[in-house]
Amino acid sequence: MGWEHSPGDRGSEWHEGYLVAEFEDGLRAFGISGSGIPSGQLAVDQHGDGTWGQDAVRRHGGDAAFQTRPAGEVVGWRVACNCYGPGDSLPSTRWFSQQLWTRVPSPVRHAPSAFRIFAADDDVLDVAMSEDVSTAGHSVWWNEHINHIDAEAAIKAALAVIRSGEDQLAGAVIQARARKMSWAKIGAAAQMSAQSAHERWAQRAREASS
């Protein structure tokens, strides 16, 4: 189970969050089974970039076969996010949470909201199927990653509006100067002094008239 989010429509950037199993040395498991992976084993993301098979060979060389480890070696889980740019079919970047959910040996200690998860070896790839685990993971993904993306998108959108307005204003001033309007009148219309208007737009007006 994972989560998706896009600041705009699907033609814009979008984000795919999920929980990923982690080993003691920091390497992580792919969330896949079958494909020649022995029972009780997990395929290892040995390059740390989510590539496998022929894609991994093209990027890193070596063998296309999966490296595997026993599911019992998983020590915890992090939230991961595949971050796609507009039109991307593969993630342009990947994000991982700082927070690690520690694997605990007993269901009595299972408390995802306190970053503890119990999972049998057969279930390590499916922990997010549990509602309490999914809720805790989504909360970290949303608060530490998606909220920041939405805030950045809002800032960029506001900046684009400001820059568009500035260009429109400069164009209006250039037209006014072409019609011989004084800097005093331009400044009054722009709610500033004649000197400030001259300092801000005189160079652009000269360039436009040359």
DOVEX-45983 format. One record per residue (C-alpha): residue number from 1; residue in one letter; chain; z, x, y. Coordinates in steps of 0.05 Angstrom, whole numbers, plus 5000, padded with zeros to 4 digits. Example, Ala and Ser with C-alpha at 12.3 -4.5 7.8 and 13.67 -1.06 7.14 Angstrom:
{pt 1, a, A, {5156, 5246, 4910}} {pt 2, s, A, {5143, 5273, 4979}} 
This chain:
{pt 1, m, A, {5000, 5000, 5000}} {pt 2, g, A, {4982, 5027, 5068}} {pt 3, w, A, {4973, 5004, 5140}} {pt 4, e, A, {4915, 5006, 5189}} {pt 5, h, A, {4912, 5005, 5264}} {pt 6, s, A, {4858, 5012, 5317}} {pt 7, p, A, {4868, 5013, 5393}} {pt 8, g, A, {4802, 4977, 5400}} {pt 9, d, A, {4751, 4947, 5352}} {pt 10, r, A, {4732, 4982, 5287}} {pt 11, g, A, {4677, 5019, 5325}} {pt 12, s, A, {4731, 5058, 5361}} {pt 13, e, A, {4782, 5107, 5331}} {pt 14, w, A, {4826, 5079, 5276}} {pt 15, h, A, {4886, 5101, 5235}} {pt 16, e, A, {4905, 5092, 5163}} {pt 17, g, A, {4978, 5105, 5146}} {pt 18, y, A, {5011, 5112, 5078}} {pt 19, l, A, {5066, 5148, 5040}} {pt 20, v, A, {5050, 5213, 5005}} {pt 21, a, A, {5091, 5248, 4951}} {pt 22, e, A, {5113, 5319, 4966}} {pt 23, f, A, {5135, 5377, 4922}} {pt 24, e, A, {5190, 5428, 4936}} {pt 25, d, A, {5141, 5480, 4963}} {pt 26, g, A, {5112, 5431, 5013}} {pt 27, l, A, {5047, 5416, 4977}} {pt 28, r, A, {5031, 5342, 4969}} {pt 29, a, A, {5001, 5298, 4916}} {pt 30, f, A, {4937, 5258, 4922}} {pt 31, g, A, {4949, 5184, 4913}} {pt 32, i, A, {4900, 5178, 4855}} {pt 33, s, A, {4904, 5173, 4780}} {pt 34, g, A, {4853, 5176, 4724}} {pt 35, s, A, {4794, 5222, 4739}} {pt 36, g, A, {4817, 5269, 4683}} {pt 37, i, A, {4888, 5274, 4709}} {pt 38, p, A, {4935, 5278, 4649}} {pt 39, s, A, {4988, 5224, 4640}} {pt 40, g, A, {5053, 5242, 4675}} {pt 41, q, A, {5017, 5291, 4721}} {pt 42, l, A, {4997, 5286, 4794}} {pt 43, a, A, {4936, 5317, 4827}} {pt 44, v, A, {4956, 5368, 4880}} {pt 45, d, A, {4926, 5372, 4950}} {pt 46, q, A, {4923, 5447, 4944}} {pt 47, h, A, {4886, 5458, 5010}} {pt 48, g, A, {4929, 5412, 5050}} {pt 49, d, A, {4870, 5377, 5083}} {pt 50, g, A, {4858, 5319, 5035}} {pt 51, t, A, {4794, 5348, 5006}} {pt 52, w, A, {4781, 5348, 4931}} {pt 53, g, A, {4723, 5354, 4882}} {pt 54, q, A, {4657, 5379, 4909}} {pt 55, d, A, {4679, 5368, 4981}} {pt 56, a, A, {4736, 5418, 4969}} {pt 57, v, A, {4687, 5467, 4937}} {pt 58, r, A, {4641, 5463, 4997}} {pt 59, r, A, {4698, 5476, 5045}} {pt 60, h, A, {4740, 5525, 5006}} {pt 61, g, A, {4701, 5549, 4946}} {pt 62, g, A, {4734, 5554, 4878}} {pt 63, d, A, {4734, 5502, 4823}} {pt 64, a, A, {4724, 5426, 4832}} {pt 65, a, A, {4776, 5410, 4778}} {pt 66, f, A, {4843, 5381, 4800}} {pt 67, q, A, {4905, 5424, 4798}} {pt 68, t, A, {4962, 5382, 4772}} {pt 69, r, A, {5038, 5382, 4769}} {pt 70, p, A, {5089, 5339, 4733}} {pt 71, a, A, {5109, 5277, 4770}} {pt 72, g, A, {5181, 5298, 4758}} {pt 73, e, A, {5172, 5355, 4808}} {pt 74, v, A, {5164, 5308, 4867}} {pt 75, v, A, {5223, 5317, 4914}} {pt 76, g, A, {5207, 5264, 4966}} {pt 77, w, A, {5156, 5228, 5009}} {pt 78, r, A, {5128, 5232, 5079}} {pt 79, v, A, {5086, 5185, 5120}} {pt 80, a, A, {5015, 5209, 5127}} {pt 81, c, A, {4960, 5183, 5172}} {pt 82, n, A, {4886, 5193, 5165}} {pt 83, c, A, {4860, 5191, 5237}} {pt 84, y, A, {4787, 5173, 5245}} {pt 85, g, A, {4745, 5182, 5307}} {pt 86, p, A, {4691, 5131, 5327}} {pt 87, g, A, {4638, 5129, 5273}} {pt 88, d, A, {4675, 5177, 5227}} {pt 89, s, A, {4670, 5166, 5152}} {pt 90, l, A, {4722, 5221, 5139}} {pt 91, p, A, {4787, 5233, 5178}} {pt 92, s, A, {4779, 5280, 5238}} {pt 93, t, A, {4854, 5296, 5236}} {pt 94, r, A, {4914, 5281, 5191}} {pt 95, w, A, {4985, 5268, 5216}} {pt 96, f, A, {5049, 5276, 5176}} {pt 97, s, A, {5118, 5252, 5195}} {pt 98, q, A, {5174, 5302, 5206}} {pt 99, q, A, {5219, 5255, 5168}} {pt 100, l, A, {5223, 5264, 5092}} {pt 101, w, A, {5248, 5210, 5046}} {pt 102, t, A, {5289, 5247, 4994}} {pt 103, r, A, {5281, 5229, 4921}} {pt 104, v, A, {5348, 5209, 4891}} {pt 105, p, A, {5365, 5208, 4817}} {pt 106, s, A, {5397, 5139, 4814}} {pt 107, p, A, {5376, 5069, 4837}} {pt 108, v, A, {5447, 5061, 4863}} {pt 109, r, A, {5431, 5111, 4918}} {pt 110, h, A, {5363, 5079, 4935}} {pt 111, a, A, {5363, 5064, 5010}} {pt 112, p, A, {5295, 5073, 5045}} {pt 113, s, A, {5324, 5056, 5113}} {pt 114, a, A, {5370, 5116, 5104}} {pt 115, f, A, {5311, 5158, 5078}} {pt 116, r, A, {5329, 5158, 5005}} {pt 117, i, A, {5282, 5133, 4951}} {pt 118, f, A, {5293, 5125, 4876}} {pt 119, a, A, {5229, 5125, 4835}} {pt 120, a, A, {5215, 5137, 4761}} {pt 121, d, A, {5161, 5188, 4746}} {pt 122, d, A, {5111, 5132, 4731}} {pt 123, d, A, {5123, 5102, 4800}} {pt 124, v, A, {5120, 5161, 4848}} {pt 125, l, A, {5051, 5143, 4873}} {pt 126, d, A, {5069, 5069, 4882}} {pt 127, v, A, {5135, 5072, 4919}} {pt 128, a, A, {5104, 5036, 4980}} {pt 129, m, A, {5092, 4975, 4936}} {pt 130, s, A, {5166, 4962, 4945}} {pt 131, e, A, {5176, 4920, 5008}} {pt 132, d, A, {5237, 4959, 5031}} {pt 133, v, A, {5201, 5026, 5025}} {pt 134, s, A, {5138, 4999, 5059}} {pt 135, t, A, {5179, 4971, 5117}} {pt 136, a, A, {5216, 5037, 5127}} {pt 137, g, A, {5151, 5077, 5123}} {pt 138, h, A, {5114, 5032, 5170}} {pt 139, s, A, {5170, 5036, 5221}} {pt 140, v, A, {5166, 5112, 5224}} {pt 141, w, A, {5089, 5111, 5225}} {pt 142, w, A, {5089, 5061, 5282}} {pt 143, n, A, {5144, 5089, 5325}} {pt 144, e, A, {5129, 5163, 5317}} {pt 145, h, A, {5053, 5161, 5315}} {pt 146, i, A, {5018, 5096, 5332}} {pt 147, n, A, {5060, 5079, 5393}} {pt 148, h, A, {5041, 5146, 5423}} {pt 149, i, A, {4967, 5135, 5409}} {pt 150, d, A, {4969, 5066, 5442}} {pt 151, a, A, {5005, 5096, 5502}} {pt 152, e, A, {4953, 5151, 5508}} {pt 153, a, A, {4897, 5101, 5502}} {pt 154, a, A, {4928, 5059, 5558}} {pt 155, i, A, {4933, 5120, 5603}} {pt 156, k, A, {4861, 5141, 5589}} {pt 157, a, A, {4836, 5070, 5603}} {pt 158, a, A, {4875, 5066, 5668}} {pt 159, l, A, {4849, 5135, 5689}} {pt 160, a, A, {4778, 5114, 5674}} {pt 161, v, A, {4787, 5053, 5719}} {pt 162, i, A, {4816, 5097, 5775}} {pt 163, r, A, {4759, 5147, 5770}} {pt 164, s, A, {4707, 5092, 5769}} {pt 165, g, A, {4740, 5062, 5831}} {pt 166, e, A, {4741, 5130, 5865}} {pt 167, d, A, {4667, 5139, 5852}} {pt 168, q, A, {4653, 5069, 5879}} {pt 169, l, A, {4695, 5083, 5941}} {pt 170, a, A, {4660, 5150, 5953}} {pt 171, g, A, {4593, 5116, 5947}} {pt 172, a, A, {4613, 5064, 5998}} {pt 173, v, A, {4636, 5118, 6046}} {pt 174, i, A, {4570, 5156, 6038}} {pt 175, q, A, {4532, 5091, 6053}} {pt 176, a, A, {4576, 5080, 6114}} {pt 177, r, A, {4562, 5150, 6141}} {pt 178, a, A, {4488, 5139, 6129}} {pt 179, r, A, {4495, 5079, 6175}} {pt 180, k, A, {4528, 5123, 6228}} {pt 181, m, A, {4598, 5093, 6220}} {pt 182, s, A, {4652, 5137, 6251}} {pt 183, w, A, {4706, 5171, 6211}} {pt 184, a, A, {4757, 5131, 6251}} {pt 185, k, A, {4727, 5065, 6226}} {pt 186, i, A, {4719, 5092, 6155}} {pt 187, g, A, {4792, 5115, 6155}} {pt 188, a, A, {4815, 5047, 6181}} {pt 189, a, A, {4777, 5011, 6125}} {pt 190, a, A, {4806, 5059, 6073}} {pt 191, q, A, {4876, 5052, 6102}} {pt 192, m, A, {4882, 5124, 6123}} {pt 193, s, A, {4872, 5167, 6185}} {pt 194, a, A, {4804, 5190, 6209}} {pt 195, q, A, {4824, 5262, 6193}} {pt 196, s, A, {4845, 5245, 6122}} {pt 197, a, A, {4779, 5207, 6110}} {pt 198, h, A, {4739, 5266, 6137}} {pt 199, e, A, {4776, 5315, 6093}} {pt 200, r, A, {4766, 5272, 6032}} {pt 201, w, A, {4693, 5253, 6037}} {pt 202, a, A, {4657, 5295, 6090}} {pt 203, q, A, {4632, 5346, 6039}} {pt 204, r, A, {4604, 5292, 5993}} {pt 205, a, A, {4572, 5256, 6052}} {pt 206, r, A, {4537, 5321, 6075}} {pt 207, e, A, {4513, 5335, 6004}} {pt 208, a, A, {4485, 5264, 5998}} {pt 209, s, A, {4447, 5269, 6063}} {pt 210, s, A, {4418, 5338, 6050}} 
